[in-house]
Amino acid sequence: MILLFNGICFAPKAQTVVEDFKPSSTNQPGKDYPMVNSEGRVRVQIKAPEAQHVQLDISAVKYDLVKDASGIWTGESNPQDEGFHYYQLWIDGAAVPDPGSLYFYGAMRWGSGIEIPAHDQDIYALKNVPHGQVCQILFFSKSTNSVRRAFVYTPPDYDKDLNKQYPVLYLQHGFGEDETGWTNQGKANLIMDNLIAEGKAKPFIIVMTYGMTNDIKVGGLRDFDIKPFQTVLVDELIPFIDTNFRTLSDQPHRAMAGLSMGSMETKMITMENLDKFSNIGLFSGASISMDDVNKATDFKQKVKLVFVSFGGREIESMKNRPSRGAFGGDPKENTEALKNAGINAHFYVSPNTAHEWQSWRRSLYEFAQLLFKN
Amino acid sequence: MILLFNGICFAPKAQTVVEDFKPSSTNQPGKDYPMVNSEGRVRVQIKAPEAQHVQLDISAVKYDLVKDASGIWTGESNPQDEGFHYYQLWIDGAAVPDPGSLYFYGAMRWGSGIEIPAHDQDIYALKNVPHGQVCQILFFSKSTNSVRRAFVYTPPDYDKDLNKQYPVLYLQHGFGEDETGWTNQGKANLIMDNLIAEGKAKPFIIVMTYGMTNDIKVGGLRDFDIKPFQTVLVDELIPFIDTNFRTLSDQPHRAMAGLSMGSMETKMITMENLDKFSNIGLFSGASISMDDVNKATDFKQKVKLVFVSFGGREIESMKNRPSRGAFGGDPKENTEALKNAGINAHFYVSPNTAHEWQSWRRSLYEFAQLLFKN
């Protein structure tokens, strides 16, 4: 802030950066940068003495860095939403990961990510509570003639009472992501550990595998064929899980949920397999209308939970897009209609977040508390 | 090769690159570069139109890349040893990961790695055989007041017969690496899956946690205090594993092994805890001498297996360093002396490899076939 001679305050907005930056929780061990301040600004730093032009690229905006005498470039972004964001650096025209950050698979690449502390970060904090395991399994898929990978969360006491069986949630990532997203970015295992420790959710198994979505050309979702993935999930992975884990393998104890593209997959697969799934979660994407309900057989008898959620900023932008109705109808109105028809349907809005992981962490947190309770 | 007018062949060695490059198996999904050819050369490519100077940095040598008209830089290394290697790119003085490769934790950073096909890669190939799981566990450590992470390999049939109990191997990474190394770079789980499928190894559990080695200043190993890690491993992790997994928890069924710095840790911890460990594996680092044996109580009665290994190139370089004897003695002579004293001791040399992961994959492959058989 500069106090001018005539008493008028002149405060150019771009320069009022609060200087309380701290290393991010997603930094590599021992790395000071990237940093985040209390406004949610991201500050990066990299040594590139011979470079001409270095930029930070986050949330679709590029910010120029400034070089000091020792060849170190530094700069920061505007304030970001709470939660997790992908980013990258540009060095003389090359897009590269920041060597200071941990790496995450999203936007169809392993690259930098950063955590902006959130007011509700306690829901996914690493605490001294009993922890479940996240296990990598490798299963043979006949339909694709390949050994495929999934991650399986088993709740804290899974290995204590070997007679106990658990319900199962199949949980899908979004377009450009893979089976690592829900634990690395989504912190699904920590959300469940904390909910179970507080007695807020029933213990259940979560299975996360690759949704085969990245072969889809962007914009070509209308032509997406669910069949190949449905075969892997329903005919190959579910029997493998029911053989190798202590599951309750009947329809009342099997759920599916997904985010964005994964919510479309969830809707398509569950609506065609209502004899196999009873609980449905749709985050930031699909919703279920009364038209869908009426087209299905015995939907009201078979489906015990429909959960639909969005980020608050997604809802805002929908209001300006009346064409939204053409793509499955308004999700809130759809869900209200289900409720009015006596279906156990819930609509959740994540405050002040967009199409991003903080919306989906909160969605899982809400959804998990409703799951397998009917 | 250029045939000159007078019939003399002129073949500058640096230019005889065999043009049979293929994308590496460690590339990110859908990425063409980096590539490897049949000589083991690594070719990288990156778009950096404004850059002045781009280099590939692998096995401690930097290779200049060449820019084409569209701003894409390309270049390749000299032939590399079979197996896994860390590398990075330099763009105008900035050291960054290659955006085309997967990332691995080593050299104290998450960064690029590349796989050079090996003549014996079948031992760690992903095959359609029964696969074990690799589970991330989180356990509270009172001595460090932190929630710590380990990865646990359980063999293929672990979840089939819930009455069966298994021996356990505690397996340590090297300096600059962490608990992800043995599965990501070492492919320990695939080596075990294949050995078990062929009936060559007894099924056992493997536990991999962080050896707390990266706080050591390079060159300061003589001052290394094993106590903090020994407390975490012996007093905290072992009881956690024996509570949460179906282990055979007596001394005859517990082993420890490690590579490089991890072999030093293994020697220090097992020699002080012979009531807890019966099988010992030391890869590319420590060995056990008759002096060590004589200082310990009941070594010959308690220790059922001592396995010591090195890369062939490590053995070569030792011959030129007679001072080696000061650091615990010649490892082959030490191991021969143990054999002569009636101890079940084995010395293995990995052909044509150095202080690198291919030596350690082969060491595990050999060691696992000897484990828990006495």
Boltz contact constraints between the chains, C-beta under 6 A:
constraints:
  - contact:
      token1: [A, 28]
      token2: [B, 110]
      max_distance: 6.0
  - contact:
      token1: [A, 46]
      token2: [B, 94]
      max_distance: 6.0
  - contact:
      token1: [A, 48]
      token2: [B, 92]
      max_distance: 6.0
  - contact:
      token1: [A, 48]
      token2: [B, 93]
      max_distance: 6.0
  - contact:
      token1: [A, 48]
      token2: [B, 94]
      max_distance: 6.0
  - contact:
      token1: [A, 49]
      token2: [B, 93]
      max_distance: 6.0
  - contact:
      token1: [A, 50]
      token2: [B, 52]
      max_distance: 6.0
  - contact:
      token1: [A, 50]
      token2: [B, 92]
      max_distance: 6.0
  - contact:
      token1: [A, 50]
      token2: [B, 93]
      max_distance: 6.0
  - contact:
      token1: [A, 51]
      token2: [B, 92]
      max_distance: 6.0
  - contact:
      token1: [A, 52]
      token2: [B, 50]
      max_distance: 6.0
  - contact:
      token1: [A, 91]
      token2: [B, 91]
      max_distance: 6.0
  - contact:
      token1: [A, 91]
      token2: [B, 94]
      max_distance: 6.0
  - contact:
      token1: [A, 92]
      token2: [B, 48]
      max_distance: 6.0
  - contact:
      token1: [A, 92]
      token2: [B, 50]
      max_distance: 6.0
  - contact:
      token1: [A, 92]
      token2: [B, 51]
      max_distance: 6.0
  - contact:
      token1: [A, 92]
      token2: [B, 92]
      max_distance: 6.0
  - contact:
      token1: [A, 93]
      token2: [B, 48]
      max_distance: 6.0
  - contact:
      token1: [A, 93]
      token2: [B, 49]
      max_distance: 6.0
  - contact:
      token1: [A, 93]
      token2: [B, 50]
      max_distance: 6.0
  - contact:
      token1: [A, 94]
      token2: [B, 46]
      max_distance: 6.0
  - contact:
      token1: [A, 94]
      token2: [B, 48]
      max_distance: 6.0
  - contact:
      token1: [A, 94]
      token2: [B, 91]
      max_distance: 6.0
  - contact:
      token1: [A, 96]
      token2: [B, 96]
      max_distance: 6.0
  - contact:
      token1: [A, 96]
      token2: [B, 99]
      max_distance: 6.0
  - contact:
      token1: [A, 97]
      token2: [B, 97]
      max_distance: 6.0
  - contact:
      token1: [A, 99]
      token2: [B, 96]
      max_distance: 6.0
  - contact:
      token1: [A, 103]
      token2: [B, 103]
      max_distance: 6.0
  - contact:
      token1: [A, 103]
      token2: [B, 110]
      max_distance: 6.0
  - contact:
      token1: [A, 110]
      token2: [B, 28]
      max_distance: 6.0
  - contact:
      token1: [A, 110]
      token2: [B, 103]
      max_distance: 6.0
  - contact:
      token1: [A, 126]
      token2: [B, 147]
      max_distance: 6.0
  - contact:
      token1: [A, 128]
      token2: [B, 140]
      max_distance: 6.0
  - contact:
      token1: [A, 131]
      token2: [B, 138]
      max_distance: 6.0
  - contact:
      token1: [A, 133]
      token2: [B, 135]
      max_distance: 6.0
  - contact:
      token1: [A, 133]
      token2: [B, 137]
      max_distance: 6.0
  - contact:
      token1: [A, 134]
      token2: [B, 136]
      max_distance: 6.0
  - contact:
      token1: [A, 135]
      token2: [B, 133]
      max_distance: 6.0
  - contact:
      token1: [A, 135]
      token2: [B, 135]
      max_distance: 6.0
  - contact:
      token1: [A, 136]
      token2: [B, 134]
      max_distance: 6.0
  - contact:
      token1: [A, 137]
      token2: [B, 133]
      max_distance: 6.0
  - contact:
      token1: [A, 138]
      token2: [B, 131]
      max_distance: 6.0
  - contact:
      token1: [A, 140]
      token2: [B, 128]
      max_distance: 6.0
  - contact:
      token1: [A, 147]
      token2: [B, 126]
      max_distance: 6.0
  - contact:
      token1: [A, 159]
      token2: [B, 244]
      max_distance: 6.0
  - contact:
      token1: [A, 162]
      token2: [B, 162]
      max_distance: 6.0
  - contact:
      token1: [A, 244]
      token2: [B, 159]
      max_distance: 6.0
